[in-house]
Amino acid sequence: MYGNLREIDLRSWLEFIELTQRTGQLLIDPNNSHERGKHSCGFWLLFFSNGQITYAVSSTNFHLQRLQDYLRRYQVESSLEQLIPSPSLPSSLTQNLLPEYDYLWLLLEHQIITRHQAQRILYNLVKEVLFDILGLRQGEFILQSNAIVQPILPTIEISPVVKQVTWELQQWKQLYPYITSPEQRPLLTQPKQLQQALTHSAYRSLSTACQGKLSLRRLARHLNQDLLTISRALYPHIQRGWFQLLVAQGATATQQRQQVNQASVTSPRVVCIHQESEVADYLQDRLKAYGYDPIIFQDPIAAVSDILQVRPDLIFAAFKMSTLTGEQLANLLYRLPNWKTPPVILISRDRANSIDVARAKLLGIQAILTQPLQESELANVLQVKINN
């Protein structure tokens, strides 16, 4: 059976699998058919038995890293190195096509983990995949009947886990624009402030883990928390600028766009008009990291006509430019008939005095930022202006 995510959403399709008690394998490919093989951002596989989930994995998790991460909480992660598939294993195992599943079964067979622990690990693996796919708005899926993995580990009911993940996704969206992807890597930049705000044990855990190497998702695994809980815990400190969120290692532009599409159907567009390449590059980099679609211009005159076509959600402009000042640009845009001008934010080399601020407000300008731009100040402007 074949379907397109533009015609039916995955939640409805999973409900169908549950109601009809299907057994098989569901392949979800977020790439358009004409793009496949060129700029692929991966795919996901879900396995079902009689309408319940038996296993789920993405094409980027066919190695054993995430299983090893989950084994840390039981202090048996080193056991994977000692386990070698033996000839005595049942012939119905996946024969290394799904190594993570094979090793999870081996751990259970050798009594390194209990059945309850195996079920808990499997539940977390499935939740990770559902978190990634339930927000998808484009792509294709194929259900192949009777393609199953055996022996079957404890199965997972579809409705409860889908309901839980849907709620977590809704809560996750409230963390935008500070947190936009499970693959962002938190880096502690203000340890003294964080140490004063937390207990000794909490500070020790976060300061050790948040060195810019672990993604939010891996951090949650290591600290034995779910992704939403650890992200919520970091959120106020990220707002204050105590942490920097690094872009996912090895993420392609296609992957980053796909991560943004999981949170919203269309990314907010932000126009930046600045003649200093250093400032323009910084804005472009940070906006992309926050999940926005930045469009950069250097010539303010040329930008006006394009702004009318692009219809951005927010505009950044330099306070002073060679052909047109930021104030003049804003005044021009606000006077255009039959067009709702988005909020305009000016960027000034010097801190704005009270007269500049008052004049800007009269012109309808929302705020004036001072160079060098501060991460926390930029994020706050994005959150307030885009969401209002």
N, C-alpha and C positions, 0 to 999 in steps of 0.2 A: 504494500500500500504506500502511496506517495502523497505528499501534501506540501503546501507552500505557506510560510508563516504570515504572508500578507492576507491569506484567505482564512486561516484558522490559527488561533494561538495555541501554544504548547500546553497550557493548563487544560484547555478543553480536550486536547488530544490525549493527555494523560488520564483524564477522567473517563474517556472512551475506552482506553486500554483496561482500566480498572473495572468498569461496568461490564465489559464483554469478556473479562477474565482472559485476556490475550496472553500468549506465551511467544516470546520472540525477542528480536533485537531492534532497537530504534536508533537510527543514524541521523544526527542533526548536523547539517552543514550550513553555516551562516554566510558562506560566500555565494555570490551570484554565479550561475553556471558558466558565464563567459569569463569569469575571473579565476575559476578554479585552476590550480596549478601554477598561477602567476604570482599572486600576492595572498596566498592562503593564510588565514588566521586560525586554522585548525578546525577540528570537528569534535563532536561528543558521541559517545555510545552509551546507551542504557539497555540493560537486559531485564526481561520480565519473565515471570513464571506464574501462570494462572492469575494474572492481574495484579501481581505484586512485584516490586523491584528487587532484583537479586544482586545487581552490581551496576556501577556507573563510572565512567572514566572519560577524560578528554585526551585528545591526541598528544597533548603536551605532558601528560602524566603516565606514559607507558613505562617510565622508569620507576624506581622504588622510593623516591625521595619523600613523597607525601605519606606513604606507609611508614617509613622510618620515623618521620616526624611524629606520627600518632603513637608509635611504640615508645616514645620517650617517656610518656606519662606512666607507663608500666615498667620503665627502666629495663627494657629488653631489646632496645634498638640494635644492639650489637649482635643479636641472635641471627639477623638476616645474613650476616657474613658467614655464619657457620652452617647455614642451611643450604644444601645442594640437592636439587630434585633427584630423588633416587629412582632406580628402575622399578621399584615396588609400588610406585604411585599408581593410582587408578588410571586407566587409559583414557578416561573421559575428561581428565583435566585439560586445560587449554593448550598444553604443549608449548608454553612460553609465548603464545600469542597475546596473553594478558598476564604478564609476569606478576603484577601486583596482586591479582586474584589468586594465582598459584601459590605465592608465598604466604598470603593470608591463610589459605587452607593448610599449608605446611605448618605454620605456627600453631594452628589449632590441633592438627593431627599429632604433633610432637608435644602437646600440652604445655607449650611455652606461654600461650595465652588461653584464657577460659572461653567458653562459648559466649558468655555474656560480654566479655571484652571484645571478641571478634565481631559480635553484633553491633557493639557501640562504635567500633572503628568503621565498619561498613556503613552504618548510619551517617557518620560524619563525611565519608567519601561521597555518598549519594547527595547529601546536603550541599556540598561544595559545587557539584555539577549542576544541581537544580538552581542554585543561586546564580550561576553564570548563564543559564539558558532561559529561565522564566521571563527575563526582561527582553529577550530578543524580539525584534520587530521585522526582521527580514531573514531569508534563508529557506532552505528546503529540508524536508525530513522523509525518511523511508523506513517503513516497518517491515522487517523480514520475519515471517512466521517460523516458529519452531527452531530458531537459532538461539540456543541456550548455553549457559555455562554450567558445568557439573563437576563435582558434586555441589549441590546448592547449599550455600551458607544460609543462616537465618534471613528470611525475606523481610521486606519493609513494606508496610501498607502505604499506598500512594496518597490518599486524601489527607491524612494527618501531617505528613512531612511536607506536602505541597502547601498546605495551609500555613504551616510554620514558616516556611521559606518565603512565602508571599508576604507575610507580615514583616519579616526581617528586611525584605527588600524595600518595603514602604518606609520603615524606620531608617534604613540606610540612606535613602534619598534626602533625608533631613540633614545629613552631614555634608551635603554639597554647599559651596564649591571647595571646601577644605579637603574633603576626602572623596575621591572619585573612582578609585579602583582598588580591589583587593591586592593587586600586585605592586602598589606603591610601597616604598621602603622608608620607614621613619628613621630619621637621623636626629639624635639629641644634640641641640646646639646651645642650650642654656641650662647646663647641669645644676648650677647653684640655685636658680629660681625653682627648678623642679624639686630639688632636694628639700627646700624649705616648705614646699606645698604638700609633700607626701610623707607617709611613714617610712621608716628606714628600710623595711623589707620591700615595700612597693617600689621605692626609688631604686633599690639595688637590682630588682628584677628588670625594671624598664631600662635603666642605664646600661645594663649588660646586654640586653636584647636589642635595643634601638641604636645600633651602630651603622645603619644604612645598608646592611647586608641582607637582612631578613625582610620579606614582604609582610604586609599586614596579615595576610592569610597564614603564612608560616609562623609569624609571631604568635598568632592566636593558638596554633597547634602546640607550639613550644610552651606556652603559658597555661595550657589546659583550659582555654576559654574559646567561646565561639567568636566568629569574625565581628559580629555586631557589638558584642560586649567590649572587646578590646578596642575597637574603633571609637566607641562612645567614651571609653576611659581616656583615650588620647585626645579626643576632639577639643576640649577646652584648652589644653596645653598647646595644641597646634594653632588654635585661634590666637593665643598670646604670642606666638612666634617662638616658642621654646623648642619646637620640633620642626624640621624641614622634611617634606615628603619627596623622596626622589622618584623619578620615573622608573617604571619597571625595567629591570635589566633585560636587554635583548628584545624589547617590545618593538615591533614594527609599526609604521604609521597606520597600517590596516588594522592591527590588533588594537591600537589605542582608539581608533574610531569605533571599532566594534564594542569596546568597553564602554564608551560614552553612549552608544545606542542602546545598551542594556538599561541605562538609567532613564533615558527619555527618547522619544521618537526622533526629535530633532535637537541638535545642539544649539544653544544660544549663540548668535553671531555677534562678535565684538569687533568694531572697526578701530584701528589705531593709526593716528596721523602724527608722525614725528620724523623730523629730518636727521636726528642723531641715530645712527644705526645701532649703537650700543643699547639705547633705551628701547628701540623698536624690537631688537632681538630678544631683550629681556622680557618684554611684554608678550611677545609671541610664544616664548618658551613657557612662561608661567601660565598663560591662558590655556595652552594646550594641556598642560599638566592638570589644570582644574577642570578639564572636560569641555572647554569652549572652543568655538571655531573662529580663530583670529584672522582678520584680513588687514594687511599692513599697507599703508600709503605713505609716501614722502611728500608729494605735492598736494597741498590742501585744495587748490583750485580743481585739479583733476579728480580729487576724491569726491567732490560734491555730487557730480552726476552719477558716480558709481554707488554712492550711499543711497540714492533714491531707488536704485535697482536692487541693491543688496538688502535694504531694509533691516539694518542691524538692531539688536536689542540694547546695545550700549556703545558709546563712542568715547575713546580717549583721544585727546588732541594736545599738542604742545601749546603752552601759554603764548610763546613767541615763535613765529615762523617767518620765512623770508617774504612771502607774498601775501599772507593773510594771518592775522593773529587768531588764537584760539577763541577769543571773545567774538571777533568778527565772524568767524565760521559758525559759532553757535547761534549768533544773532540772525545770520542768513538762514540757517536751517529752521529756526523757530518761526520765521516769517513766511515759510513756504506754505501755500494754501493746500487744503485737502490732504495733509500728510501729518501724521503724529510723530513728532521728533522724539527719538529715544533719549534717555538721560545722557548728558555730556559731562565728562570729567576732564578737567584741565591738568596738565603736568607742567610745573614751573621749576626753573633752576633755583629760584630763591623762595624762601618762605613767604607766603602771601600775607600782606598787611590787611588791616581791617577794612580799608577802603576798597582794595581789590576784591575781598570776599563779598562785601556789600554790593559792589557793582556786578559781580558775577551772579549773585542771587537774583538781582533785578533782571538780568538777561536770561534767567532760567537755568543757569549752569548749576549742576548738582554738588560739585565738590572740586577743590583744588589740591592736588597732591604735590609734594615736594621731592625733587631728586636729591639723593638717590632713592628710588622707590623702596619702601619697606614691604616685606612679604605679608606681614599681618595686616597692614593698612590696605594693601591691594586686595587681599582676600576678603576683608570686611566690606569694601566698596562693592565687590562682585556679588557677595551674598545679599546685601541690602538692595542694590539697584536692579539686579536681575530678577530677584524673587518678588519685588513689589510690582 
